[in-house]
Amino acid sequence: MSNFIKVEIVKVDVKARKFEKTEDFVAEEAPIQVFIGRKHYATIFCTPRDVKELVIGNLLSEGIVKNVGEIDKINVRENGACHVTLKSTVNTESRLKLARQLYRVIPSACGGQHQPLALRQIKKVNSKLSVRAETVQCCIQTLNAMSETYRKTHGVHAAAIYNGDEALLAFAEDAGRHNAVDKAIGKCALKGENFSQCLLALSGRLTADIALKAARVGIPIVASMTAALNSGIEIARKANLTLIGFVRGAYMKIYTAPERILP
């Protein structure tokens, strides 16, 4: 199933003063209501595909669950609701206090506000993974090649997780860059992948929320074709996360922990 729909548009050639009725592809976005037990956890505006993987990835990357084994079941309904039941051994009320708010709206445009408190809670990423610079470059190139929805709509972000040998472990696209990352994380978690031996590649900016997500699940290397913000760099430094931006052509910029990248 695709991540886009076809709509009627009027295409304008300003120079030729020409108006033409035609069709074009646009990316989809819809709200998903997520409940943990009987509590409303979040409203996530997203591309409504891979919803189960998105929710699992979000719960992991936001620190609500420590591993997939703490989730008893997930029920995704056709009305846009997703009900999550945690194992009886998990104190649901305590975990929900870790969330920024009990009721949250997560728009597709950004992953939420960066909170200084997160800096004090970040643990350092424990990983001995190192890769060659060419590996990072190849991972970004593969990400671009797989991004069909972006090529058709230019309205989504893409994220992929690889191992140190460039093998693709998970790929996802979504209107929100953080959602694409959560979907990729969720897919890897369901397969039992070892995040400490993984590299995350994405199309969006390297902000605090992206660095936090990677750090919380233990991914040591994050690379993007676009820029890093100071908030993302600050989190990456605290977490000993290797943050790489502007992976384009023969060049890239390593902002933090460059020792994991080999010549």
Residue pairs with C-beta under 8 A, 6 or more apart in sequence:
1 49
2 149
3 27
3 28
3 47
3 49
3 149
3 156
3 173
3 174
4 25
4 26
4 27
4 28
4 149
4 152
4 153
4 155
5 25
5 26
5 28
6 23
6 24
6 25
6 26
7 23
7 24
7 25
7 26
8 21
8 22
8 23
9 21
9 22
9 23
9 24
10 19
10 20
10 21
10 22
11 19
11 20
11 21
11 22
11 24
12 18
12 19
12 20
13 19
13 20
25 152
25 153
26 153
26 155
27 47
27 149
27 153
27 155
27 156
27 175
28 47
28 48
28 175
29 45
29 46
29 47
29 48
29 108
29 175
30 45
30 46
30 47
30 48
30 80
31 43
31 44
31 45
31 80
32 43
32 44
32 45
32 46
32 48
32 51
32 54
32 55
32 80
32 81
32 82
33 40
33 43
33 80
33 81
33 82
34 40
34 41
34 42
34 43
34 44
34 55
34 58
34 81
34 82
34 84
35 41
35 81
35 82
35 83
35 84
36 64
36 84
36 85
36 86
36 92
36 95
36 96
37 84
37 85
37 86
37 92
39 92
39 96
39 102
40 102
40 103
41 64
41 84
41 96
41 99
41 102
41 104
42 58
42 99
42 103
42 104
42 105
42 106
43 104
43 105
43 106
44 54
44 55
44 58
44 106
44 179
45 105
45 106
45 107
45 108
45 175
45 176
46 54
46 108
46 174
46 175
46 176
46 179
47 108
47 149
47 156
47 173
47 174
47 175
47 176
47 179
48 80
49 173
49 174
50 172
50 183
50 186
50 187
51 76
51 82
52 74
52 76
52 82
52 186
53 172
53 182
53 183
53 186
53 187
53 190
54 174
54 179
54 182
54 183
54 186
55 74
55 76
55 82
55 84
55 186
56 68
56 71
56 74
56 185
56 186
56 189
56 190
57 181
57 182
57 183
57 184
57 185
57 186
57 187
57 189
58 64
58 179
58 182
58 186
59 65
59 71
59 84
60 67
60 68
60 185
60 186
60 189
60 216
60 217
61 181
61 182
61 185
61 212
61 213
61 214
61 216
61 217
62 98
62 99
62 213
62 216
63 98
63 216
64 95
64 96
64 98
64 99
65 71
65 86
65 90
65 95
67 189
68 189
68 190
68 192
69 87
70 86
70 87
70 89
70 90
71 84
71 85
71 86
71 87
72 85
72 86
72 87
72 88
73 84
73 85
74 82
74 83
74 84
74 85
75 82
75 83
76 82
77 83
86 92
86 95
96 102
100 112
100 113
100 115
104 112
106 112
106 176
106 178
106 179
107 176
108 174
108 175
108 176
108 179
109 176
110 176
110 178
110 207
110 209
111 176
111 177
111 178
111 207
111 209
111 210
111 213
112 178
112 209
114 207
114 208
114 209
114 231
118 208
118 212
118 235
119 234
119 235
119 238
122 212
122 215
122 235
122 238
122 239
123 215
123 239
124 238
124 239
124 240
125 196
125 214
125 215
125 218
125 219
125 220
125 239
125 240
125 241
126 196
126 218
127 196
127 197
127 218
127 220
127 260
129 164
129 196
129 197
129 198
129 199
129 220
129 221
129 260
130 164
130 259
130 260
130 261
130 262
131 164
131 199
131 221
131 260
131 261
131 262
132 261
132 262
132 263
133 252
133 261
133 262
133 263
135 164
135 166
135 199
136 199
136 201
136 221
136 223
136 244
136 247
136 252
136 261
137 247
137 250
137 252
138 166
139 160
139 162
139 166
139 199
139 201
139 223
140 201
140 223
140 224
140 225
140 247
142 160
142 162
142 166
142 168
142 201
143 158
143 159
143 160
143 171
143 201
143 202
143 203
143 225
144 158
144 203
144 225
146 158
146 160
146 171
147 156
147 158
147 173
147 203
148 173
149 155
149 156
149 158
149 173
150 156
150 157
150 158
150 173
150 203
155 175
156 173
156 174
156 175
156 180
157 173
157 174
157 175
157 176
157 177
157 179
157 180
157 202
157 203
157 204
158 171
158 172
158 173
158 180
158 202
158 203
159 171
159 172
159 173
159 174
159 177
159 180
159 181
159 183
159 184
159 200
159 201
159 202
159 203
159 204
160 168
160 169
160 170
160 171
160 172
160 184
160 200
160 201
160 202
161 168
161 169
161 170
161 184
161 185
161 187
161 188
161 193
161 198
161 199
161 200
161 201
161 219
162 168
162 169
162 198
162 199
162 201
163 169
163 193
163 197
163 198
163 199
164 197
164 199
169 187
169 188
169 191
169 193
169 198
170 183
170 184
170 185
170 187
170 188
170 191
170 193
171 184
171 187
172 180
172 181
172 183
172 184
172 187
173 180
174 180
174 183
177 202
177 203
177 204
177 205
177 210
178 204
178 209
178 210
178 213
180 202
180 203
180 204
181 200
181 202
181 210
181 213
181 214
182 213
184 200
185 195
185 213
185 217
188 195
188 198
189 217
195 217
195 218
195 219
196 218
196 219
196 220
198 219
198 220
198 221
199 219
199 220
199 221
199 222
199 223
200 214
200 219
200 221
200 222
200 223
201 222
201 223
201 224
201 247
202 210
202 222
202 223
202 224
203 224
203 225
203 226
204 210
204 224
204 226
205 224
205 226
205 227
205 228
205 229
205 232
206 222
206 224
206 226
206 227
206 228
206 229
206 232
206 233
206 236
206 243
206 245
206 255
207 228
207 229
207 231
207 232
208 229
208 231
208 232
208 234
208 235
210 222
210 232
211 222
211 231
211 232
211 233
211 235
211 236
211 239
211 241
211 243
212 235
214 222
214 239
214 241
215 235
215 236
215 239
215 241
219 241
220 240
220 241
220 242
220 257
220 260
221 241
221 242
221 244
221 260
221 261
222 236
222 241
222 242
222 243
222 244
223 244
223 245
223 247
223 252
224 244
224 245
224 246
224 247
225 246
225 247
225 248
226 245
226 246
227 245
227 246
228 236
228 243
228 245
228 253
228 255
232 243
232 255
233 243
233 255
233 256
235 241
236 242
236 243
236 255
236 256
236 257
237 256
240 256
240 257
241 256
241 257
242 254
242 256
242 257
242 258
242 260
242 261
243 254
243 255
243 256
243 257
244 252
244 253
244 254
244 255
244 261
245 252
245 253
245 255
246 252
246 253
254 261
